Amino acid sequence: MDDFLLLACDPSSWKSELYMSVTTEVPDAENVTMSGTFLSRVFDGPYKSVPEWIETMEKYVSEKG
């Protein structure tokens, strides 16, 4: 596979969810399918900047409708 997509979600301080693109179903794993229109940006810097990035992303999403 030439391309790889990894989506991460941290619903709490003690739990992370990782969604990785695959070409076939993975045995003994919770396989999910996602569809829709997605919007993304990349932020780089120290972890303490996350609250600022969230605010920036919320404005960006609002502007895009």
PQR file with spaces between the fields and no chain letter, atoms N, CA, C, O and H, PARSE charges and radii, in Angstrom:
ATOM       1  N    MET     1       0.845   -1.167    0.000 -0.4000 1.5000
ATOM       2  CA   MET     1       0.000    0.000    0.000 -0.0000 2.0000
ATOM       3  C    MET     1       0.896    1.237    0.000  0.5500 1.7000
ATOM       4  O    MET     1       1.779    1.352    0.850 -0.5500 1.4000
ATOM       5  N    ASP     2       0.690    2.145   -0.920 -0.4000 1.5000
ATOM       6  CA   ASP     2       1.497    3.357   -1.007 -0.0000 2.0000
ATOM       7  C    ASP     2       1.043    4.435   -0.032  0.5500 1.7000
ATOM       8  O    ASP     2       1.868    5.187    0.488 -0.5500 1.4000
ATOM       9  H    ASP     2      -0.028    2.051   -1.610  0.4000 1.0000
ATOM      10  N    ASP     3      -0.259    4.516    0.220 -0.4000 1.5000
ATOM      11  CA   ASP     3      -0.808    5.538    1.100 -0.0000 2.0000
ATOM      12  C    ASP     3      -1.268    4.912    2.411  0.5500 1.7000
ATOM      13  O    ASP     3      -1.679    3.753    2.453 -0.5500 1.4000
ATOM      14  H    ASP     3      -0.929    3.906   -0.202  0.4000 1.0000
ATOM      15  N    PHE     4      -1.192    5.693    3.467 -0.4000 1.5000
ATOM      16  CA   PHE     4      -1.623    5.203    4.774 -0.0000 2.0000
ATOM      17  C    PHE     4      -2.321    6.345    5.494  0.5500 1.7000
ATOM      18  O    PHE     4      -1.853    7.483    5.473 -0.5500 1.4000
ATOM      19  H    PHE     4      -0.857    6.635    3.433  0.4000 1.0000
ATOM      20  N    LEU     5      -3.435    6.037    6.127 -0.4000 1.5000
ATOM      21  CA   LEU     5      -4.178    7.038    6.882 -0.0000 2.0000
ATOM      22  C    LEU     5      -4.341    6.550    8.309  0.5500 1.7000
ATOM      23  O    LEU     5      -4.736    5.407    8.538 -0.5500 1.4000
ATOM      24  H    LEU     5      -3.816    5.112    6.144  0.4000 1.0000
ATOM      25  N    LEU     6      -4.041    7.408    9.263 -0.4000 1.5000
ATOM      26  CA   LEU     6      -4.218    7.098   10.678 -0.0000 2.0000
ATOM      27  C    LEU     6      -5.002    8.238   11.302  0.5500 1.7000
ATOM      28  O    LEU     6      -4.575    9.392   11.259 -0.5500 1.4000
ATOM      29  H    LEU     6      -3.721    8.337    9.077  0.4000 1.0000
ATOM      30  N    LEU     7      -6.154    7.912   11.884 -0.4000 1.5000
ATOM      31  CA   LEU     7      -6.965    8.889   12.602 -0.0000 2.0000
ATOM      32  C    LEU     7      -6.901    8.548   14.078  0.5500 1.7000
ATOM      33  O    LEU     7      -7.022    7.383   14.455 -0.5500 1.4000
ATOM      34  H    LEU     7      -6.501    6.975   11.919  0.4000 1.0000
ATOM      35  N    ALA     8      -6.714    9.547   14.904 -0.4000 1.5000
ATOM      36  CA   ALA     8      -6.622    9.329   16.345 -0.0000 2.0000
ATOM      37  C    ALA     8      -7.684   10.152   17.053  0.5500 1.7000
ATOM      38  O    ALA     8      -7.954   11.297   16.690 -0.5500 1.4000
ATOM      39  H    ALA     8      -6.616   10.494   14.598  0.4000 1.0000
ATOM      40  N    CYS     9      -8.276    9.547   18.066 -0.4000 1.5000
ATOM      41  CA   CYS     9      -9.273   10.213   18.889 -0.0000 2.0000
ATOM      42  C    CYS     9      -8.942    9.897   20.342  0.5500 1.7000
ATOM      43  O    CYS     9      -8.725    8.738   20.697 -0.5500 1.4000
ATOM      44  H    CYS     9      -8.056    8.617   18.361  0.4000 1.0000
ATOM      45  N    ASP    10      -8.903   10.918   21.175 -0.4000 1.5000
ATOM      46  CA   ASP    10      -8.624   10.734   22.602 -0.0000 2.0000
ATOM      47  C    ASP    10      -9.846   11.199   23.397  0.5500 1.7000
ATOM      48  O    ASP    10      -9.890   12.343   23.849 -0.5500 1.4000
ATOM      49  H    ASP    10      -9.078   11.860   20.887  0.4000 1.0000
ATOM      50  N    PRO    11     -10.834   10.325   23.569 -0.5600 1.5000
ATOM      51  CA   PRO    11     -12.062   10.740   24.250  0.2800 2.0000
ATOM      52  C    PRO    11     -11.871   11.031   25.740  0.5500 1.7000
ATOM      53  O    PRO    11     -12.743   11.642   26.359 -0.5500 1.4000
ATOM      54  N    SER    12     -10.761   10.610   26.320 -0.4000 1.5000
ATOM      55  CA   SER    12     -10.471   10.924   27.718 -0.0000 2.0000
ATOM      56  C    SER    12      -8.964   10.839   27.937  0.5500 1.7000
ATOM      57  O    SER    12      -8.209   10.463   27.040 -0.5500 1.4000
ATOM      58  H    SER    12     -10.053   10.114   25.817  0.4000 1.0000
ATOM      59  N    SER    13      -8.553   11.191   29.133 -0.4000 1.5000
ATOM      60  CA   SER    13      -7.122   11.128   29.465 -0.0000 2.0000
ATOM      61  C    SER    13      -6.599    9.701   29.543  0.5500 1.7000
ATOM      62  O    SER    13      -5.389    9.476   29.516 -0.5500 1.4000
ATOM      63  H    SER    13      -9.166   11.496   29.861  0.4000 1.0000
ATOM      64  N    TRP    14      -7.519    8.728   29.641 -0.4000 1.5000
ATOM      65  CA   TRP    14      -7.121    7.338   29.833 -0.0000 2.0000
ATOM      66  C    TRP    14      -7.461    6.449   28.647  0.5500 1.7000
ATOM      67  O    TRP    14      -7.223    5.242   28.698 -0.5500 1.4000
ATOM      68  H    TRP    14      -8.502    8.911   29.664  0.4000 1.0000
ATOM      69  N    LYS    15      -8.008    7.013   27.591 -0.4000 1.5000
ATOM      70  CA   LYS    15      -8.435    6.187   26.460 -0.0000 2.0000
ATOM      71  C    LYS    15      -8.085    6.875   25.145  0.5500 1.7000
ATOM      72  O    LYS    15      -8.311    8.073   24.973 -0.5500 1.4000
ATOM      73  H    LYS    15      -8.201    7.993   27.549  0.4000 1.0000
ATOM      74  N    SER    16      -7.533    6.100   24.230 -0.4000 1.5000
ATOM      75  CA   SER    16      -7.269    6.568   22.871 -0.0000 2.0000
ATOM      76  C    SER    16      -7.873    5.571   21.898  0.5500 1.7000
ATOM      77  O    SER    16      -7.893    4.367   22.153 -0.5500 1.4000
ATOM      78  H    SER    16      -7.349    5.127   24.370  0.4000 1.0000
ATOM      79  N    GLU    17      -8.361    6.083   20.792 -0.4000 1.5000
ATOM      80  CA   GLU    17      -8.873    5.232   19.722 -0.0000 2.0000
ATOM      81  C    GLU    17      -8.083    5.548   18.464  0.5500 1.7000
ATOM      82  O    GLU    17      -7.965    6.710   18.077 -0.5500 1.4000
ATOM      83  H    GLU    17      -8.344    7.061   20.585  0.4000 1.0000
ATOM      84  N    LEU    18      -7.543    4.524   17.827 -0.4000 1.5000
ATOM      85  CA   LEU    18      -6.775    4.692   16.601 -0.0000 2.0000
ATOM      86  C    LEU    18      -7.499    3.983   15.465  0.5500 1.7000
ATOM      87  O    LEU    18      -7.873    2.817   15.591 -0.5500 1.4000
ATOM      88  H    LEU    18      -7.639    3.580   18.142  0.4000 1.0000
ATOM      89  N    TYR    19      -7.691    4.681   14.373 -0.4000 1.5000
ATOM      90  CA   TYR    19      -8.322    4.115   13.185 -0.0000 2.0000
ATOM      91  C    TYR    19      -7.290    4.138   12.062  0.5500 1.7000
ATOM      92  O    TYR    19      -6.810    5.204   11.674 -0.5500 1.4000
ATOM      93  H    TYR    19      -7.386    5.628   14.271  0.4000 1.0000
ATOM      94  N    MET    20      -6.952    2.962   11.543 -0.4000 1.5000
ATOM      95  CA   MET    20      -5.922    2.830   10.519 -0.0000 2.0000
ATOM      96  C    MET    20      -6.532    2.287    9.235  0.5500 1.7000
ATOM      97  O    MET    20      -7.362    1.379    9.263 -0.5500 1.4000
ATOM      98  H    MET    20      -7.342    2.097   11.859  0.4000 1.0000
ATOM      99  N    SER    21      -6.113    2.849    8.120 -0.4000 1.5000
ATOM     100  CA   SER    21      -6.602    2.347    6.844 -0.0000 2.0000
ATOM     101  C    SER    21      -6.000    0.968    6.563  0.5500 1.7000
ATOM     102  O    SER    21      -4.816    0.733    6.806 -0.5500 1.4000
ATOM     103  H    SER    21      -5.438    3.587    8.098  0.4000 1.0000
ATOM     104  N    VAL    22      -6.829    0.069    6.049 -0.4000 1.5000
ATOM     105  CA   VAL    22      -6.385   -1.271    5.677 -0.0000 2.0000
ATOM     106  C    VAL    22      -7.041   -1.649    4.357  0.5500 1.7000
ATOM     107  O    VAL    22      -8.049   -1.061    3.966 -0.5500 1.4000
ATOM     108  H    VAL    22      -7.790    0.260    5.851  0.4000 1.0000
ATOM     109  N    THR    23      -6.478   -2.612    3.686 -0.4000 1.5000
ATOM     110  CA   THR    23      -7.045   -3.030    2.401 -0.0000 2.0000
ATOM     111  C    THR    23      -8.009   -4.207    2.541  0.5500 1.7000
ATOM     112  O    THR    23      -8.840   -4.441    1.663 -0.5500 1.4000
ATOM     113  H    THR    23      -5.660   -3.091    4.003  0.4000 1.0000
ATOM     114  N    THR    24      -7.899   -4.943    3.642 -0.4000 1.5000
ATOM     115  CA   THR    24      -8.821   -6.053    3.920 -0.0000 2.0000
ATOM     116  C    THR    24      -9.167   -6.034    5.401  0.5500 1.7000
ATOM     117  O    THR    24      -8.489   -5.376    6.190 -0.5500 1.4000
ATOM     118  H    THR    24      -7.224   -4.753    4.356  0.4000 1.0000
ATOM     119  N    GLU    25     -10.215   -6.750    5.780 -0.4000 1.5000
ATOM     120  CA   GLU    25     -10.582   -6.802    7.188 -0.0000 2.0000
ATOM     121  C    GLU    25      -9.485   -7.477    8.009  0.5500 1.7000
ATOM     122  O    GLU    25      -8.827   -8.408    7.545 -0.5500 1.4000
ATOM     123  H    GLU    25     -10.766   -7.285    5.139  0.4000 1.0000
ATOM     124  N    VAL    26      -9.301   -6.990    9.235 -0.4000 1.5000
ATOM     125  CA   VAL    26      -8.277   -7.523   10.127 -0.0000 2.0000
ATOM     126  C    VAL    26      -8.935   -8.512   11.085  0.5500 1.7000
ATOM     127  O    VAL    26      -9.856   -8.137   11.812 -0.5500 1.4000
ATOM     128  H    VAL    26      -9.835   -6.234    9.612  0.4000 1.0000
ATOM     129  N    PRO    27      -8.485   -9.762   11.100 -0.5600 1.5000
ATOM     130  CA   PRO    27      -9.064  -10.748   12.011  0.2800 2.0000
ATOM     131  C    PRO    27      -8.893  -10.334   13.476  0.5500 1.7000
ATOM     132  O    PRO    27      -7.875   -9.747   13.843 -0.5500 1.4000
ATOM     133  N    ASP    28      -9.867  -10.635   14.291 -0.4000 1.5000
ATOM     134  CA   ASP    28      -9.837  -10.360   15.733 -0.0000 2.0000
ATOM     135  C    ASP    28      -9.723   -8.878   16.064  0.5500 1.7000
ATOM     136  O    ASP    28      -9.242   -8.520   17.139 -0.5500 1.4000
ATOM     137  H    ASP    28     -10.694  -11.112   13.993  0.4000 1.0000
ATOM     138  N    ALA    29     -10.159   -8.017   15.156 -0.4000 1.5000
ATOM     139  CA   ALA    29     -10.155   -6.579   15.405 -0.0000 2.0000
ATOM     140  C    ALA    29     -11.556   -6.038   15.141  0.5500 1.7000
ATOM     141  O    ALA    29     -12.342   -6.641   14.411 -0.5500 1.4000
ATOM     142  H    ALA    29     -10.550   -8.308   14.283  0.4000 1.0000
ATOM     143  N    GLU    30     -11.851   -4.903   15.743 -0.4000 1.5000
ATOM     144  CA   GLU    30     -13.123   -4.247   15.456 -0.0000 2.0000
ATOM     145  C    GLU    30     -12.954   -3.450   14.167  0.5500 1.7000
ATOM     146  O    GLU    30     -12.391   -2.355   14.183 -0.5500 1.4000
ATOM     147  H    GLU    30     -11.212   -4.413   16.336  0.4000 1.0000
ATOM     148  N    ASN    31     -13.435   -3.990   13.062 -0.4000 1.5000
ATOM     149  CA   ASN    31     -13.314   -3.341   11.766 -0.0000 2.0000
ATOM     150  C    ASN    31     -14.498   -2.408   11.563  0.5500 1.7000
ATOM     151  O    ASN    31     -15.647   -2.799   11.768 -0.5500 1.4000
ATOM     152  H    ASN    31     -13.892   -4.879   13.050  0.4000 1.0000
ATOM     153  N    VAL    32     -14.213   -1.177   11.160 -0.4000 1.5000
ATOM     154  CA   VAL    32     -15.269   -0.198   10.910 -0.0000 2.0000
ATOM     155  C    VAL    32     -15.073    0.401    9.527  0.5500 1.7000
ATOM     156  O    VAL    32     -13.966    0.401    8.988 -0.5500 1.4000
ATOM     157  H    VAL    32     -13.280   -0.860   10.993  0.4000 1.0000
ATOM     158  N    THR    33     -16.147    0.903    8.966 -0.4000 1.5000
ATOM     159  CA   THR    33     -16.102    1.596    7.690 -0.0000 2.0000
ATOM     160  C    THR    33     -16.578    3.023    7.907  0.5500 1.7000
ATOM     161  O    THR    33     -17.615    3.246    8.532 -0.5500 1.4000
ATOM     162  H    THR    33     -17.046    0.903    9.404  0.4000 1.0000
ATOM     163  N    MET    34     -15.838    3.978    7.401 -0.4000 1.5000
ATOM     164  CA   MET    34     -16.206    5.385    7.520 -0.0000 2.0000
ATOM     165  C    MET    34     -16.462    5.939    6.136  0.5500 1.7000
ATOM     166  O    MET    34     -15.730    5.653    5.189 -0.5500 1.4000
ATOM     167  H    MET    34     -14.995    3.797    6.893  0.4000 1.0000
ATOM     168  N    SER    35     -17.497    6.727    6.035 -0.4000 1.5000
ATOM     169  CA   SER    35     -17.774    7.399    4.768 -0.0000 2.0000
ATOM     170  C    SER    35     -18.216    8.824    5.079  0.5500 1.7000
ATOM     171  O    SER    35     -18.628    9.124    6.200 -0.5500 1.4000
ATOM     172  H    SER    35     -18.092    6.959    6.805  0.4000 1.0000
ATOM     173  N    GLY    36     -18.131    9.675    4.108 -0.4000 1.5000
ATOM     174  CA   GLY    36     -18.561   11.048    4.303 -0.0000 2.0000
ATOM     175  C    GLY    36     -17.572   12.019    3.704  0.5500 1.7000
ATOM     176  O    GLY    36     -16.664   11.640    2.964 -0.5500 1.4000
ATOM     177  H    GLY    36     -17.796    9.431    3.198  0.4000 1.0000
ATOM     178  N    THR    37     -17.767   13.275    4.038 -0.4000 1.5000
ATOM     179  CA   THR    37     -16.881   14.344    3.611 -0.0000 2.0000
ATOM     180  C    THR    37     -16.078   14.783    4.822  0.5500 1.7000
ATOM     181  O    THR    37     -16.646   15.062    5.878 -0.5500 1.4000
ATOM     182  H    THR    37     -18.505   13.583    4.639  0.4000 1.0000
ATOM     183  N    PHE    38     -14.780   14.845    4.678 -0.4000 1.5000
ATOM     184  CA   PHE    38     -13.916   15.135    5.807 -0.0000 2.0000
ATOM     185  C    PHE    38     -13.084   16.381    5.530  0.5500 1.7000
ATOM     186  O    PHE    38     -12.765   16.690    4.382 -0.5500 1.4000
ATOM     187  H    PHE    38     -14.318   14.619    3.820  0.4000 1.0000
ATOM     188  N    LEU    39     -12.742   17.083    6.589 -0.4000 1.5000
ATOM     189  CA   LEU    39     -11.942   18.301    6.518 -0.0000 2.0000
ATOM     190  C    LEU    39     -10.785   18.145    7.493  0.5500 1.7000
ATOM     191  O    LEU    39     -10.993   17.731    8.633 -0.5500 1.4000
ATOM     192  H    LEU    39     -13.001   16.833    7.521  0.4000 1.0000
ATOM     193  N    SER    40      -9.580   18.466    7.069 -0.4000 1.5000
ATOM     194  CA   SER    40      -8.437   18.290    7.963 -0.0000 2.0000
ATOM     195  C    SER    40      -7.444   19.437    7.825  0.5500 1.7000
ATOM     196  O    SER    40      -7.408   20.145    6.819 -0.5500 1.4000
ATOM     197  H    SER    40      -9.411   18.803    6.142  0.4000 1.0000
ATOM     198  N    ARG    41      -6.651   19.591    8.862 -0.4000 1.5000
ATOM     199  CA   ARG    41      -5.517   20.514    8.876 -0.0000 2.0000
ATOM     200  C    ARG    41      -4.419   19.858    9.693  0.5500 1.7000
ATOM     201  O    ARG    41      -4.674   18.933   10.464 -0.5500 1.4000
ATOM     202  H    ARG    41      -6.680   19.016    9.679  0.4000 1.0000
ATOM     203  N    VAL    42      -3.212   20.335    9.522 -0.4000 1.5000
ATOM     204  CA   VAL    42      -2.082   19.813   10.283 -0.0000 2.0000
ATOM     205  C    VAL    42      -1.547   20.923   11.179  0.5500 1.7000
ATOM     206  O    VAL    42      -1.309   22.043   10.726 -0.5500 1.4000
ATOM     207  H    VAL    42      -3.004   21.087    8.896  0.4000 1.0000
ATOM     208  N    PHE    43      -1.362   20.599   12.454 -0.4000 1.5000
ATOM     209  CA   PHE    43      -0.767   21.518   13.412 -0.0000 2.0000
ATOM     210  C    PHE    43       0.494   20.865   13.954  0.5500 1.7000
ATOM     211  O    PHE    43       0.516   19.660   14.203 -0.5500 1.4000
ATOM     212  H    PHE    43      -1.555   19.690   12.822  0.4000 1.0000
ATOM     213  N    ASP    44       1.530   21.649   14.135 -0.4000 1.5000
ATOM     214  CA   ASP    44       2.792   21.111   14.625 -0.0000 2.0000
ATOM     215  C    ASP    44       3.316   22.025   15.723  0.5500 1.7000
ATOM     216  O    ASP    44       3.383   23.242   15.555 -0.5500 1.4000
ATOM     217  H    ASP    44       1.512   22.628   13.932  0.4000 1.0000
ATOM     218  N    GLY    45       3.681   21.429   16.834 -0.4000 1.5000
ATOM     219  CA   GLY    45       4.214   22.220   17.920 -0.0000 2.0000
ATOM     220  C    GLY    45       4.050   21.492   19.236  0.5500 1.7000
ATOM     221  O    GLY    45       3.748   20.299   19.256 -0.5500 1.4000
ATOM     222  H    GLY    45       3.627   20.440   16.970  0.4000 1.0000
ATOM     223  N    PRO    46       4.247   22.200   20.334 -0.5600 1.5000
ATOM     224  CA   PRO    46       4.164   21.571   21.649  0.2800 2.0000
ATOM     225  C    PRO    46       2.726   21.217   22.028  0.5500 1.7000
ATOM     226  O    PRO    46       1.772   21.861   21.590 -0.5500 1.4000
ATOM     227  N    TYR    47       2.600   20.191   22.841 -0.4000 1.5000
ATOM     228  CA   TYR    47       1.282   19.697   23.262 -0.0000 2.0000
ATOM     229  C    TYR    47       0.474   20.790   23.957  0.5500 1.7000
ATOM     230  O    TYR    47      -0.754   20.782   23.883 -0.5500 1.4000
ATOM     231  H    TYR    47       3.375   19.668   23.196  0.4000 1.0000
ATOM     232  N    LYS    48       1.134   21.720   24.623 -0.4000 1.5000
ATOM     233  CA   LYS    48       0.419   22.780   25.327 -0.0000 2.0000
ATOM     234  C    LYS    48      -0.358   23.701   24.369  0.5500 1.7000
ATOM     235  O    LYS    48      -1.214   24.469   24.808 -0.5500 1.4000
ATOM     236  H    LYS    48       2.132   21.726   24.683  0.4000 1.0000
ATOM     237  N    SER    49      -0.060   23.623   23.067 -0.4000 1.5000
ATOM     238  CA   SER    49      -0.746   24.455   22.080 -0.0000 2.0000
ATOM     239  C    SER    49      -2.071   23.863   21.603  0.5500 1.7000
ATOM     240  O    SER    49      -2.794   24.501   20.837 -0.5500 1.4000
ATOM     241  H    SER    49       0.635   23.000   22.710  0.4000 1.0000
ATOM     242  N    VAL    50      -2.394   22.650   22.050 -0.4000 1.5000
ATOM     243  CA   VAL    50      -3.615   21.975   21.586 -0.0000 2.0000
ATOM     244  C    VAL    50      -4.866   22.826   21.774  0.5500 1.7000
ATOM     245  O    VAL    50      -5.667   22.906   20.844 -0.5500 1.4000
ATOM     246  H    VAL    50      -1.807   22.132   22.673  0.4000 1.0000
ATOM     247  N    PRO    51      -5.084   23.474   22.936 -0.5600 1.5000
ATOM     248  CA   PRO    51      -6.301   24.296   23.070  0.2800 2.0000
ATOM     249  C    PRO    51      -6.402   25.397   22.007  0.5500 1.7000
ATOM     250  O    PRO    51      -7.493   25.687   21.517 -0.5500 1.4000
ATOM     251  N    GLU    52      -5.296   25.994   21.660 -0.4000 1.5000
ATOM     252  CA   GLU    52      -5.273   27.019   20.611 -0.0000 2.0000
ATOM     253  C    GLU    52      -5.620   26.409   19.258  0.5500 1.7000
ATOM     254  O    GLU    52      -6.362   27.007   18.479 -0.5500 1.4000
ATOM     255  H    GLU    52      -4.409   25.758   22.058  0.4000 1.0000
ATOM     256  N    TRP    53      -5.085   25.214   18.974 -0.4000 1.5000
ATOM     257  CA   TRP    53      -5.367   24.549   17.701 -0.0000 2.0000
ATOM     258  C    TRP    53      -6.835   24.159   17.605  0.5500 1.7000
ATOM     259  O    TRP    53      -7.430   24.238   16.530 -0.5500 1.4000
ATOM     260  H    TRP    53      -4.482   24.728   19.606  0.4000 1.0000
ATOM     261  N    ILE    54      -7.417   23.742   18.710 -0.4000 1.5000
ATOM     262  CA   ILE    54      -8.841   23.393   18.709 -0.0000 2.0000
ATOM     263  C    ILE    54      -9.662   24.623   18.333  0.5500 1.7000
ATOM     264  O    ILE    54     -10.569   24.538   17.506 -0.5500 1.4000
ATOM     265  H    ILE    54      -6.934   23.677   19.584  0.4000 1.0000
ATOM     266  N    GLU    55      -9.345   25.758   18.937 -0.4000 1.5000
ATOM     267  CA   GLU    55     -10.057   27.001   18.622 -0.0000 2.0000
ATOM     268  C    GLU    55      -9.872   27.384   17.149  0.5500 1.7000
ATOM     269  O    GLU    55     -10.827   27.763   16.470 -0.5500 1.4000
ATOM     270  H    GLU    55      -8.608   25.827   19.609  0.4000 1.0000
ATOM     271  N    THR    56      -8.646   27.281   16.675 -0.4000 1.5000
ATOM     272  CA   THR    56      -8.354   27.589   15.269 -0.0000 2.0000
ATOM     273  C    THR    56      -9.144   26.669   14.341  0.5500 1.7000
ATOM     274  O    THR    56      -9.705   27.120   13.343 -0.5500 1.4000
ATOM     275  H    THR    56      -7.870   26.973   17.227  0.4000 1.0000
ATOM     276  N    MET    57      -9.186   25.378   14.672 -0.4000 1.5000
ATOM     277  CA   MET    57      -9.895   24.408   13.838 -0.0000 2.0000
ATOM     278  C    MET    57     -11.399   24.650   13.869  0.5500 1.7000
ATOM     279  O    MET    57     -12.065   24.523   12.842 -0.5500 1.4000
ATOM     280  H    MET    57      -8.730   25.011   15.483  0.4000 1.0000
ATOM     281  N    GLU    58     -11.936   24.993   15.023 -0.4000 1.5000
ATOM     282  CA   GLU    58     -13.378   25.280   15.114 -0.0000 2.0000
ATOM     283  C    GLU    58     -13.757   26.453   14.228  0.5500 1.7000
ATOM     284  O    GLU    58     -14.791   26.417   13.561 -0.5500 1.4000
ATOM     285  H    GLU    58     -11.394   25.096   15.857  0.4000 1.0000
ATOM     286  N    LYS    59     -12.926   27.501   14.211 -0.4000 1.5000
ATOM     287  CA   LYS    59     -13.176   28.655   13.339 -0.0000 2.0000
ATOM     288  C    LYS    59     -13.075   28.242   11.868  0.5500 1.7000
ATOM     289  O    LYS    59     -13.900   28.642   11.048 -0.5500 1.4000
ATOM     290  H    LYS    59     -12.086   27.530   14.753  0.4000 1.0000
ATOM     291  N    TYR    60     -12.069   27.449   11.546 -0.4000 1.5000
ATOM     292  CA   TYR    60     -11.852   27.002   10.167 -0.0000 2.0000
ATOM     293  C    TYR    60     -13.048   26.198    9.668  0.5500 1.7000
ATOM     294  O    TYR    60     -13.525   26.410    8.554 -0.5500 1.4000
ATOM     295  H    TYR    60     -11.398   27.124   12.213  0.4000 1.0000
ATOM     296  N    VAL    61     -13.530   25.273   10.501 -0.4000 1.5000
ATOM     297  CA   VAL    61     -14.674   24.442   10.125 -0.0000 2.0000
ATOM     298  C    VAL    61     -15.915   25.320    9.942  0.5500 1.7000
ATOM     299  O    VAL    61     -16.680   25.128    8.998 -0.5500 1.4000
ATOM     300  H    VAL    61     -13.142   25.101   11.407  0.4000 1.0000
ATOM     301  N    SER    62     -16.109   26.268   10.832 -0.4000 1.5000
ATOM     302  CA   SER    62     -17.254   27.178   10.737 -0.0000 2.0000
ATOM     303  C    SER    62     -17.218   27.976    9.438  0.5500 1.7000
ATOM     304  O    SER    62     -18.247   28.154    8.785 -0.5500 1.4000
ATOM     305  H    SER    62     -15.487   26.425   11.599  0.4000 1.0000
ATOM     306  N    GLU    63     -16.046   28.451    9.067 -0.4000 1.5000
ATOM     307  CA   GLU    63     -15.889   29.213    7.819 -0.0000 2.0000
ATOM     308  C    GLU    63     -16.198   28.362    6.583  0.5500 1.7000
ATOM     309  O    GLU    63     -16.714   28.866    5.586 -0.5500 1.4000
ATOM     310  H    GLU    63     -15.210   28.307    9.597  0.4000 1.0000
ATOM     311  N    LYS    64     -15.882   27.086    6.659 -0.4000 1.5000
ATOM     312  CA   LYS    64     -16.116   26.179    5.527 -0.0000 2.0000
ATOM     313  C    LYS    64     -17.564   25.694    5.452  0.5500 1.7000
ATOM     314  O    LYS    64     -17.983   25.088    4.466 -0.5500 1.4000
ATOM     315  H    LYS    64     -15.463   26.676    7.469  0.4000 1.0000
ATOM     316  N    GLY    65     -18.312   25.974    6.511 -0.4000 1.5000
ATOM     317  CA   GLY    65     -19.731   25.588    6.515 -0.0000 2.0000
ATOM     318  C    GLY    65     -19.935   24.130    6.823  0.5500 1.7000
ATOM     319  O    GLY    65     -21.072   23.660    6.862 -0.5500 1.4000
ATOM     320  H    GLY    65     -17.971   26.466    7.312  0.4000 1.0000
